[in-house]
Amino acid sequence: MANLSADAALRILGQAYTQKFNCDSSGSYTIYKGCGLVIDADVDTIYVHTAASLTLVDGDKFVGIAAEKKVVVSGDSETDANSMVEAYVGPTILGFKSTVFTEADLGKAVGMSDTGTLVAYGAGVANPASTGGAYPRIGKLKRVFDGYAYVELESPFVIDVT
């Protein structure tokens, strides 16, 4: 798959937990429902940004998965209520449409190689930084059924690309 160009179909297993985060406005971009949200120190050390086409390094933070679509315009205020995006956060178990995993993978750490693709994360996986940007780890695989991979979100999660 590739970066999202529309809201993703998500499912919730159990209870959903959400928080609102202020968005970085150093550039214009669209956050689609289902995108990973990060605090990328190369972009902004306080406000969130979509994980699309960022180069994540040690110390950057995965904060959650966008629960709504948000259009960010360069130069917008970063501190008012209009600059906020709602995100699913841990311990929400979120279902992503995916054929990457099977029940045999339960318990594995999961990352996102772009805003629309789940990947295995950690031991036995090539260095996530080798593709031009680190994969944000988003959680652990809890269930796979009906075409969805259900991931228990771990957020915030401090990224370690080593």
Residue frames as a rotation matrix with the C-alpha (Angstrom) as fourth column:
MET 1
0.580 0.814 0.000 0.00
0.814 -0.580 0.000 0.00
0.000 0.000 -1.000 0.00
ALA 2
-0.440 -0.675 0.592 1.00
0.620 -0.705 -0.344 3.64
0.650 0.216 0.729 0.25
ASN 3
-0.971 0.070 -0.229 0.27
0.120 -0.684 -0.720 6.78
-0.206 -0.727 0.655 2.18
LEU 4
-0.197 0.980 0.032 -3.43
0.817 0.182 -0.548 7.38
-0.543 -0.082 -0.836 2.74
SER 5
-0.971 0.012 0.237 -5.23
0.137 -0.789 0.599 9.65
0.194 0.615 0.764 0.31
ALA 6
-0.014 0.977 0.215 -8.59
-0.406 -0.202 0.891 9.22
0.914 -0.075 0.399 2.06
ASP 7
0.020 0.096 0.995 -9.82
-0.998 0.058 0.014 8.25
-0.057 -0.994 0.097 5.51
ALA 8
-0.804 -0.362 -0.472 -9.00
-0.376 0.924 -0.069 4.65
0.461 0.121 -0.879 6.44
ALA 9
0.414 0.880 -0.232 -11.62
-0.396 0.404 0.824 2.11
0.819 -0.250 0.516 7.47
LEU 10
-0.729 -0.645 0.232 -10.90
-0.448 0.192 -0.873 1.45
0.518 -0.740 -0.429 11.14
ARG 11
0.380 0.804 -0.457 -12.56
0.043 0.478 0.877 -0.82
0.924 -0.353 0.147 13.68
ILE 12
-0.248 -0.376 0.893 -12.46
-0.872 -0.316 -0.375 -0.69
0.423 -0.871 -0.249 17.46
LEU 13
0.005 0.187 -0.982 -12.16
0.275 0.944 0.182 -3.84
0.961 -0.271 -0.046 19.59
GLY 14
-0.162 0.002 -0.987 -13.40
0.986 0.035 -0.162 -2.94
0.034 -0.999 -0.008 23.07
GLN 15
0.682 0.420 -0.599 -13.25
0.552 -0.833 0.045 0.63
-0.479 -0.361 -0.800 24.33
ALA 16
0.274 -0.562 0.781 -11.75
0.706 -0.434 -0.560 3.55
0.653 0.705 0.278 22.40
TYR 17
0.357 -0.279 -0.891 -9.50
0.689 -0.565 0.453 6.01
-0.631 -0.776 -0.009 24.20
THR 18
0.376 -0.201 0.905 -8.84
0.762 -0.488 -0.425 9.38
0.527 0.850 -0.031 22.58
GLN 19
0.058 -0.360 -0.931 -6.88
0.629 -0.711 0.314 12.56
-0.775 -0.604 0.185 23.22
LYS 20
0.928 0.182 0.324 -6.58
0.366 -0.602 -0.710 15.80
0.066 0.777 -0.626 21.30
PHE 21
0.003 -0.982 -0.191 -3.21
0.780 -0.118 0.615 17.11
-0.626 -0.151 0.765 20.13
ASN 22
0.591 0.079 -0.803 -2.22
-0.269 -0.919 -0.288 20.44
-0.761 0.386 -0.522 18.60
CYS 23
0.697 -0.271 0.664 -0.89
0.684 0.529 -0.503 20.17
-0.215 0.804 0.554 15.03
ASP 24
-0.332 -0.868 -0.368 2.37
0.429 -0.487 0.761 21.61
-0.840 0.095 0.534 13.72
SER 25
0.758 0.641 0.122 1.67
0.417 -0.332 -0.846 24.24
-0.502 0.692 -0.519 11.05
SER 26
-0.102 -0.873 -0.476 5.14
-0.182 -0.454 0.872 24.77
-0.978 0.176 -0.112 9.58
GLY 27
-0.962 -0.106 -0.251 3.70
-0.262 0.112 0.958 23.39
-0.074 0.988 -0.136 6.32
SER 28
-0.021 0.994 -0.110 0.36
-0.983 -0.041 -0.181 22.52
-0.185 0.104 0.977 4.75
TYR 29
-0.901 -0.206 -0.383 -0.79
-0.292 0.939 0.182 18.89
0.322 0.276 -0.906 4.81
THR 30
0.193 0.981 0.032 -3.81
-0.812 0.141 0.566 16.67
0.551 -0.135 0.824 5.37
ILE 31
-0.848 -0.275 0.453 -4.11
-0.499 0.702 -0.508 14.20
-0.179 -0.656 -0.733 8.20
TYR 32
-0.158 0.801 -0.577 -6.46
-0.594 0.390 0.704 11.38
0.789 0.454 0.414 7.22
LYS 33
0.512 0.409 0.755 -8.31
-0.842 0.414 0.347 9.19
-0.171 -0.813 0.557 9.71
GLY 34
0.982 -0.171 0.085 -5.97
0.176 0.983 -0.051 6.25
-0.075 0.065 0.995 10.33
CYS 35
0.429 -0.873 0.233 -2.66
-0.055 -0.283 -0.958 8.14
0.902 0.398 -0.169 9.96
GLY 36
0.251 -0.482 -0.840 0.02
0.953 0.274 0.128 7.69
0.168 -0.832 0.528 12.57
LEU 37
0.828 0.013 0.561 0.73
-0.036 -0.996 0.077 10.91
0.560 -0.084 -0.824 14.46
VAL 38
0.253 -0.841 -0.478 4.20
0.935 0.340 -0.103 11.74
0.250 -0.421 0.872 15.70
ILE 39
0.917 -0.274 -0.288 6.17
-0.160 -0.918 0.364 14.49
-0.364 -0.288 -0.886 17.36
ASP 40
0.561 -0.732 0.387 9.14
0.805 0.372 -0.463 14.74
0.195 0.571 0.798 15.00
ALA 41
0.396 -0.450 -0.800 11.89
0.509 -0.617 0.600 16.91
-0.764 -0.645 -0.015 16.50
ASP 42
-0.672 -0.636 0.380 13.14
0.656 -0.274 0.703 17.78
-0.343 0.722 0.601 12.98
VAL 43
-0.297 0.677 0.673 9.77
0.612 -0.406 0.679 19.41
0.732 0.614 -0.294 12.31
ASP 44
0.091 0.383 0.919 8.51
-0.579 -0.730 0.362 20.53
0.810 -0.566 0.155 15.74
THR 45
-0.795 -0.510 -0.329 9.36
-0.039 0.584 -0.811 19.38
0.605 -0.632 -0.484 19.26
ILE 46
-0.838 0.509 0.198 5.92
-0.335 -0.194 -0.922 20.11
-0.431 -0.838 0.333 20.73
TYR 47
0.064 0.964 -0.257 3.17
-0.782 -0.112 -0.613 19.67
-0.620 0.241 0.747 18.14
VAL 48
-0.025 0.004 1.000 2.09
0.184 0.983 0.001 16.59
-0.983 0.184 -0.026 16.18
HIS 49
-0.238 -0.108 -0.965 2.51
-0.922 -0.287 0.260 15.89
-0.305 0.952 -0.031 12.50
THR 50
0.873 0.486 -0.020 1.38
-0.459 0.809 -0.368 13.01
-0.163 0.331 0.930 10.29
ALA 51
0.238 -0.814 0.530 3.95
-0.113 0.519 0.847 10.24
-0.965 -0.261 0.031 9.98
ALA 52
0.832 0.098 0.546 3.85
0.504 0.277 -0.818 10.53
-0.231 0.956 0.181 6.16
SER 53
0.551 -0.657 0.514 7.22
0.529 -0.200 -0.824 11.22
0.645 0.726 0.238 4.53
LEU 54
0.785 -0.380 0.489 9.05
-0.603 -0.647 0.466 12.17
0.139 -0.660 -0.738 7.72
THR 55
0.027 -0.818 -0.575 12.51
-0.023 0.575 -0.818 11.02
0.999 0.035 -0.003 8.71
LEU 56
0.864 0.364 0.348 12.04
-0.361 -0.036 0.932 9.74
0.352 -0.931 0.100 12.23
VAL 57
-0.157 -0.969 -0.193 15.04
-0.199 0.223 -0.954 9.32
0.967 -0.111 -0.227 14.51
ASP 58
-0.352 -0.065 -0.934 15.75
0.802 0.494 -0.336 8.24
0.483 -0.867 -0.122 18.07
GLY 59
-0.845 0.023 -0.534 13.75
0.404 -0.627 -0.666 10.30
-0.350 -0.779 0.520 20.51
ASP 60
-0.708 0.704 -0.061 10.85
-0.563 -0.509 0.652 11.20
0.428 0.496 0.756 18.19
LYS 61
-0.806 0.443 0.391 7.49
-0.200 0.419 -0.886 10.14
-0.557 -0.792 -0.249 19.62
PHE 62
-0.674 0.731 -0.106 4.51
0.205 0.323 0.924 8.22
0.710 0.601 -0.367 18.27
VAL 63
-0.898 0.336 0.283 1.44
-0.421 -0.471 -0.775 9.68
-0.127 -0.816 0.565 20.01
GLY 64
-0.229 0.867 0.443 -1.53
-0.053 0.444 -0.895 7.93
-0.972 -0.228 -0.056 18.40
ILE 65
-0.749 0.139 0.648 -3.64
0.654 0.313 0.689 7.27
-0.107 0.939 -0.326 15.30
ALA 66
-0.909 0.410 -0.076 -5.78
-0.417 -0.897 0.147 10.05
-0.008 0.166 0.986 13.83
ALA 67
-0.602 0.779 0.173 -9.45
0.535 0.555 -0.637 9.50
-0.593 -0.291 -0.751 14.69
GLU 68
0.597 0.778 -0.196 -10.58
0.396 -0.498 -0.771 12.19
-0.698 0.383 -0.605 12.25
LYS 69
0.156 -0.486 0.860 -9.53
0.938 -0.199 -0.283 14.02
0.309 0.851 0.425 9.10
LYS 70
0.567 -0.060 -0.822 -7.76
0.399 -0.853 0.337 17.33
-0.721 -0.519 -0.459 9.66
VAL 71
0.499 -0.414 0.762 -6.49
0.718 -0.294 -0.630 19.83
0.485 0.862 0.150 7.08
VAL 72
0.350 -0.508 -0.787 -3.56
0.623 -0.501 0.601 21.89
-0.699 -0.701 0.141 8.32
VAL 73
0.814 -0.068 0.576 -2.66
0.431 -0.593 -0.680 25.15
0.388 0.802 -0.453 6.59
SER 74
-0.171 -0.980 -0.101 0.84
0.891 -0.110 -0.440 26.56
0.420 -0.165 0.892 6.81
GLY 75
-0.791 -0.269 0.550 1.03
0.072 -0.933 -0.352 29.40
0.608 -0.239 0.757 9.33
ASP 76
0.336 0.942 -0.006 -2.20
0.025 -0.002 1.000 28.53
0.941 -0.336 -0.025 11.18
SER 77
0.126 -0.202 0.971 -2.18
-0.950 -0.305 0.060 29.04
0.284 -0.931 -0.230 14.93
GLU 78
-0.354 -0.330 -0.875 -0.71
-0.134 0.944 -0.301 25.99
0.926 0.011 -0.378 16.65
THR 79
-0.979 -0.173 -0.112 -2.22
0.092 0.119 -0.989 26.72
0.184 -0.978 -0.101 20.05
ASP 80
-0.473 0.865 0.168 -5.96
-0.864 -0.418 -0.282 27.26
-0.174 -0.278 0.945 19.62
ALA 81
-0.104 0.536 0.838 -8.73
-0.301 0.786 -0.540 24.66
-0.948 -0.308 0.080 19.63
ASN 82
0.798 0.446 -0.406 -9.01
-0.484 0.072 -0.872 24.75
-0.360 0.892 0.273 15.82
SER 83
0.086 -0.862 -0.500 -5.47
-0.938 0.099 -0.332 23.42
0.336 0.497 -0.800 15.49
MET 84
-0.386 -0.236 0.892 -6.25
-0.726 0.674 -0.136 20.19
-0.569 -0.700 -0.431 17.35
VAL 85
-0.160 0.310 -0.937 -6.72
-0.688 0.646 0.331 16.70
0.708 0.697 0.110 15.95
GLU 86
0.465 0.368 0.805 -8.38
-0.834 0.488 0.259 13.87
-0.297 -0.792 0.534 17.87
ALA 87
-0.254 -0.651 -0.716 -6.32
-0.746 0.602 -0.283 10.68
0.615 0.462 -0.638 18.08
TYR 88
0.886 0.357 -0.295 -6.85
-0.142 0.816 0.561 7.14
0.440 -0.455 0.774 19.27
VAL 89
-0.078 -0.915 0.395 -4.29
-0.866 -0.135 -0.482 6.40
0.495 -0.380 -0.782 21.99
GLY 90
-0.557 -0.222 -0.801 -3.26
0.091 0.942 -0.324 3.39
0.826 -0.253 -0.504 24.05
PRO 91
-0.701 -0.380 0.603 -4.68
-0.260 0.924 0.281 1.10
-0.664 0.040 -0.747 25.26
THR 92
0.338 0.842 -0.420 -7.22
-0.751 -0.027 -0.659 1.29
-0.567 0.538 0.624 22.40
ILE 93
-0.451 -0.362 0.816 -7.26
0.248 0.827 0.504 -1.86
-0.857 0.429 -0.284 20.26
LEU 94
0.138 0.408 -0.902 -7.62
-0.645 -0.654 -0.395 -0.52
-0.751 0.637 0.173 16.73
GLY 95
0.200 0.026 0.979 -8.38
0.494 0.861 -0.124 -2.62
-0.846 0.508 0.159 13.65
PHE 96
-0.163 -0.354 -0.921 -6.61
-0.683 -0.633 0.364 -1.74
-0.712 0.688 -0.138 10.39
LYS 97
0.920 0.391 -0.007 -7.59
-0.252 0.579 -0.775 -3.29
-0.299 0.715 0.632 7.05
SER 98
0.028 -0.987 -0.157 -4.50
-0.986 -0.053 0.157 -5.40
-0.163 0.151 -0.975 6.38
THR 99
0.939 0.183 -0.292 -3.35
-0.249 0.946 -0.208 -8.74
0.239 0.268 0.933 4.96
VAL 100
0.118 -0.991 0.069 0.19
-0.711 -0.133 -0.690 -8.45
0.693 0.032 -0.720 6.36
PHE 101
-0.672 -0.398 0.625 -0.39
-0.741 0.355 -0.570 -10.51
0.005 -0.846 -0.533 9.52
THR 102
-0.021 0.665 -0.746 -2.01
-0.137 0.737 0.661 -13.79
0.990 0.116 0.076 10.53
GLU 103
0.873 0.405 0.273 -3.01
-0.335 0.089 0.938 -15.19
0.356 -0.910 0.213 13.93
ALA 104
0.596 -0.726 -0.343 0.46
0.748 0.658 -0.093 -16.79
0.293 -0.201 0.935 14.05
ASP 105
-0.281 -0.727 0.626 1.86
0.450 -0.676 -0.584 -13.25
0.848 0.117 0.517 14.45
LEU 106
0.746 0.651 0.140 -0.08
0.188 -0.408 0.893 -12.42
0.639 -0.640 -0.427 17.64
GLY 107
0.769 -0.417 -0.484 2.03
0.499 -0.081 0.863 -10.54
-0.399 -0.905 0.146 20.16
LYS 108
-0.125 -0.858 0.498 4.43
0.991 -0.135 0.015 -9.10
0.054 0.495 0.867 17.58
ALA 109
-0.226 -0.051 -0.973 5.34
0.266 -0.964 -0.011 -5.44
-0.937 -0.261 0.232 17.66
VAL 110
0.273 0.450 0.850 3.71
0.952 -0.002 -0.305 -3.50
-0.136 0.893 -0.429 14.81
GLY 111
-0.511 -0.421 -0.749 4.86
0.250 -0.907 0.339 -0.38
-0.822 -0.014 0.569 12.99
MET 112
0.735 0.670 0.100 3.68
0.333 -0.228 -0.915 1.71
-0.591 0.706 -0.391 10.04
SER 113
-0.266 -0.878 0.398 5.97
0.821 0.009 0.570 2.04
-0.505 0.478 0.719 7.02
ASP 114
-0.884 0.155 0.442 3.76
0.097 -0.863 0.496 4.88
0.458 0.481 0.748 5.75
THR 115
-0.700 0.624 0.346 0.32
-0.683 -0.444 -0.580 6.13
-0.208 -0.642 0.738 6.77
GLY 116
0.301 0.906 -0.299 -1.47
-0.952 0.302 -0.042 3.19
0.052 0.297 0.953 5.15
THR 117
0.368 -0.251 -0.895 0.73
-0.282 0.888 -0.364 0.11
0.886 0.386 0.256 5.70
LEU 118
0.778 -0.123 0.616 1.34
-0.585 0.217 0.782 -2.03
-0.230 -0.968 0.097 8.78
VAL 119
0.259 -0.766 -0.589 4.70
-0.386 0.477 -0.790 -3.81
0.885 0.432 -0.172 9.15
ALA 120
0.722 -0.208 -0.660 6.40
0.632 0.585 0.508 -6.09
0.280 -0.784 0.554 11.67
TYR 121
0.601 -0.490 0.631 8.68
-0.469 -0.856 -0.218 -4.06
0.647 -0.165 -0.744 13.93
GLY 122
0.564 -0.440 0.698 11.81
-0.758 0.058 0.650 -5.08
-0.327 -0.896 -0.301 15.77
ALA 123
-0.253 -0.780 0.572 13.91
-0.488 0.613 0.621 -8.23
-0.835 -0.123 -0.536 15.92
GLY 124
-0.309 0.033 0.950 14.29
0.572 0.805 0.158 -9.98
-0.760 0.592 -0.268 12.58
VAL 125
0.773 0.560 0.298 13.20
0.594 -0.474 -0.650 -6.90
-0.223 0.679 -0.699 10.63
ALA 126
-0.101 -0.820 0.563 15.66
0.874 -0.344 -0.344 -4.85
0.475 0.458 0.751 8.60
ASN 127
-0.715 -0.233 -0.659 16.59
0.571 -0.738 -0.359 -1.55
-0.403 -0.633 0.661 10.24
PRO 128
0.301 0.949 0.088 13.43
0.846 -0.224 -0.484 0.53
-0.440 0.221 -0.870 9.87
ALA 129
0.366 -0.211 -0.906 15.55
-0.148 -0.975 0.167 3.56
-0.919 0.073 -0.388 8.99
SER 130
-0.548 -0.724 0.419 16.89
0.260 0.329 0.908 1.79
-0.795 0.606 0.008 5.89
THR 131
-0.085 0.590 0.803 13.94
0.992 0.121 0.016 2.89
-0.088 0.798 -0.596 3.75
GLY 132
-0.486 -0.174 0.857 14.62
0.441 -0.895 0.068 6.60
0.755 0.411 0.511 4.16
GLY 133
-0.251 0.404 0.880 12.71
-0.745 -0.661 0.091 7.06
0.618 -0.632 0.467 7.38
ALA 134
-0.986 -0.133 0.098 12.10
-0.164 0.714 -0.681 5.10
0.021 -0.688 -0.726 10.54
TYR 135
-0.271 0.927 -0.260 8.83
0.231 0.325 0.917 3.28
0.934 0.189 -0.303 11.01
PRO 136
-0.401 0.185 0.897 6.86
-0.854 -0.431 -0.292 4.50
0.333 -0.883 0.331 13.98
ARG 137
-0.864 0.182 -0.470 6.12
0.320 0.919 -0.231 1.57
0.390 -0.350 -0.852 16.29
ILE 138
-0.384 0.806 0.450 2.42
-0.586 -0.590 0.556 1.78
0.713 -0.051 0.699 17.10
GLY 139
0.185 0.482 0.857 1.77
-0.969 0.236 0.077 -1.23
-0.165 -0.844 0.510 19.34
LYS 140
-0.829 -0.411 0.379 1.34
-0.396 0.910 0.119 -5.01
-0.394 -0.051 -0.918 19.54
LEU 141
-0.518 0.610 -0.600 -0.79
-0.548 0.301 0.780 -7.30
0.656 0.733 0.178 17.43
LYS 142
-0.606 0.383 0.697 -3.77
-0.670 0.228 -0.707 -8.59
-0.430 -0.895 0.118 19.46
ARG 143
0.034 0.707 0.706 -6.03
0.174 0.691 -0.701 -10.26
-0.984 0.146 -0.099 16.89
VAL 144
-0.826 -0.166 -0.539 -6.42
-0.494 -0.247 0.833 -10.88
-0.271 0.955 0.122 13.15
PHE 145
-0.512 0.672 0.536 -9.82
0.619 0.720 -0.312 -11.59
-0.595 0.172 -0.785 11.63
ASP 146
0.476 0.858 0.194 -12.23
0.707 -0.241 -0.665 -10.53
-0.524 0.454 -0.721 8.90
GLY 147
0.403 -0.383 0.831 -9.47
0.764 -0.359 -0.536 -8.77
0.503 0.851 0.148 6.92
TYR 148
0.690 -0.139 0.711 -8.39
-0.359 -0.918 0.170 -6.57
0.629 -0.372 -0.683 9.84
ALA 149
-0.182 -0.778 -0.601 -5.28
0.627 0.379 -0.681 -6.61
0.757 -0.501 0.418 12.02
TYR 150
0.822 0.531 0.204 -6.11
0.136 -0.532 0.836 -5.40
0.552 -0.659 -0.510 15.53
VAL 151
-0.227 -0.974 -0.012 -3.29
0.491 -0.104 -0.865 -3.55
0.841 -0.202 0.502 17.25
GLU 152
0.675 0.311 -0.669 -3.23
0.737 -0.311 0.600 -2.52
-0.021 -0.898 -0.439 20.90
LEU 153
0.554 -0.437 0.708 -1.80
0.134 -0.793 -0.594 0.97
0.822 0.424 -0.381 20.66
GLU 154
0.251 -0.594 -0.765 1.23
0.954 0.019 0.298 1.88
-0.162 -0.804 0.571 22.75
SER 155
-0.066 -0.265 0.962 1.31
0.498 -0.844 -0.198 5.61
0.864 0.466 0.188 22.99
PRO 156
0.711 -0.517 -0.476 3.19
-0.703 -0.527 -0.478 7.67
-0.004 0.674 -0.739 23.62
PHE 157
0.781 -0.548 0.299 6.07
0.505 0.837 0.212 5.54
-0.366 -0.014 0.931 22.35
VAL 158
0.470 -0.711 -0.523 9.57
-0.587 -0.694 0.416 6.99
-0.659 0.111 -0.744 22.06
ILE 159
0.974 -0.044 -0.222 11.10
-0.171 0.498 -0.850 5.84
0.149 0.866 0.478 18.78
ASP 160
0.202 -0.935 0.290 14.35
-0.512 0.151 0.846 3.90
-0.835 -0.319 -0.448 18.82
VAL 161
0.803 0.166 -0.573 15.67
-0.596 0.205 -0.776 3.08
-0.012 0.965 0.264 15.33
THR 162
-0.237 -0.972 0.003 18.71
-0.972 0.237 0.002 1.12
-0.002 -0.002 -1.000 16.46
